[in-house]
Amino acid sequence: MAEKGFKRKLAAILSADVIGYSRLMRDDEEATVRDLAAHRVLITEIFQQHHGRVVDSPGDNILA
C-alpha cells in the first residue's frame, strides 16, 4: 500500500548513440548533421506520443 501523499509512477529510460558517428562525420559531415536532426525530430515526436520527453541530446547521444 502506498504511503499517503506519495504517488507511484512507472518510467522507462532510454540512452542511445549513433554507431560509427565519427566515421559518418568524417565521410559526409553535412549529410550526417542533417540526418541526425531529422531522426531527432521523429524520435521526439514518438516520445511525446507516449507522454515521454527527451532530457538531453549532446552530440550523437540521446537521453529520454
Secondary structure, DSSP 4 states (H G I P E B T S, - for coil): -PPTT---------EEE-TTHHHHHHHHHHHHHHHHHHHHHHHHHHHHHTT----B--TTEEE-
